[in-house]
Amino acid sequence: MEELLPPVAAAAGWIGALCTATAYALVSRRRIEPDSRASQSINMLGGALLAVSAAANGAWPSVTSNFVWVIIGMQTLVGVRRGLGVTDGR
């Protein structure tokens, strides 16, 4: 089972990097809004996957920064929902 960890961690890292780069590109090209659910969700997924990859490699500063990245995304989503009075799942 341990032999599966390195390739799974590497795949998580690559997918996470792709997610965060995609979110950045979409926002930069004004395809999505920075505080949109899509942008924050893609960024949170990317951060979480990068944190998994970093943890598997013992890169604790990166784990911490990506965990903070996910927390910021969650706080943004909650703040946007509250500010807009969204209750229908948007």
C-alpha positions as semicolon CSV with decimal commas, in nm:
position;residue;x (nm);y (nm);z (nm)
1;M;0,000;0,000;0,000
2;E;0,287;0,239;0,080
3;E;0,415;0,206;-0,275
4;L;0,096;0,377;-0,395
5;L;0,152;0,689;-0,185
6;P;0,421;0,860;-0,396
7;P;0,235;0,841;-0,730
8;V;-0,099;0,934;-0,570
9;A;0,061;1,228;-0,390
10;A;0,229;1,340;-0,712
11;A;-0,099;1,314;-0,903
12;A;-0,275;1,515;-0,631
13;G;-0,006;1,781;-0,657
14;W;-0,029;1,807;-1,034
15;I;-0,409;1,823;-1,029
16;G;-0,398;2,081;-0,749
17;A;-0,152;2,296;-0,943
18;L;-0,370;2,270;-1,252
19;C;-0,677;2,372;-1,050
20;T;-0,517;2,683;-0,901
21;A;-0,365;2,787;-1,235
22;T;-0,702;2,734;-1,407
23;A;-0,885;2,944;-1,149
24;Y;-0,627;3,220;-1,187
25;A;-0,651;3,211;-1,567
26;L;-1,031;3,219;-1,562
27;V;-1,036;3,516;-1,326
28;S;-0,762;3,696;-1,519
29;R;-0,953;3,652;-1,844
30;R;-1,273;3,764;-1,673
31;R;-1,450;3,436;-1,744
32;I;-1,545;3,408;-1,378
33;E;-1,554;3,656;-1,090
34;P;-1,287;3,629;-0,820
35;D;-1,546;3,591;-0,544
36;S;-1,764;3,348;-0,739
37;R;-1,844;3,004;-0,610
38;A;-1,665;2,856;-0,911
39;S;-1,343;3,048;-0,852
40;Q;-1,332;2,979;-0,481
41;S;-1,425;2,612;-0,522
42;I;-1,156;2,549;-0,784
43;N;-0,900;2,728;-0,567
44;M;-1,002;2,536;-0,254
45;L;-0,981;2,204;-0,437
46;G;-0,642;2,298;-0,575
47;G;-0,515;2,407;-0,235
48;A;-0,641;2,091;-0,068
49;L;-0,478;1,866;-0,328
50;L;-0,153;2,059;-0,309
51;A;-0,162;2,025;0,070
52;V;-0,208;1,647;0,040
53;S;0,089;1,625;-0,195
54;A;0,302;1,847;0,027
55;A;0,211;1,648;0,340
56;A;0,308;1,322;0,171
57;N;0,648;1,477;0,103
58;G;0,690;1,634;0,446
59;A;0,682;1,989;0,310
60;W;0,505;2,137;0,614
61;P;0,536;2,506;0,521
62;S;0,358;2,428;0,195
63;V;0,095;2,222;0,378
64;T;0,031;2,518;0,606
65;S;0,009;2,777;0,328
66;N;-0,227;2,559;0,125
67;F;-0,441;2,492;0,430
68;V;-0,465;2,869;0,482
69;W;-0,555;2,899;0,110
70;V;-0,848;2,661;0,165
71;I;-0,962;2,848;0,479
72;I;-0,958;3,180;0,292
73;G;-1,169;3,026;0,016
74;M;-1,421;2,892;0,267
75;Q;-1,443;3,228;0,442
76;T;-1,494;3,403;0,109
77;L;-1,774;3,166;0,012
78;V;-1,945;3,212;0,348
79;G;-1,904;3,590;0,328
80;V;-2,041;3,608;-0,025
81;R;-2,339;3,392;0,068
82;R;-2,416;3,609;0,371
83;G;-2,365;3,935;0,184
84;L;-2,597;3,831;-0,096
85;G;-2,853;3,666;0,127
86;V;-2,820;3,350;-0,081
87;T;-3,033;3,064;0,045
88;D;-3,109;2,867;-0,270
89;G;-2,774;2,688;-0,308
90;R;-2,602;2,934;-0,543
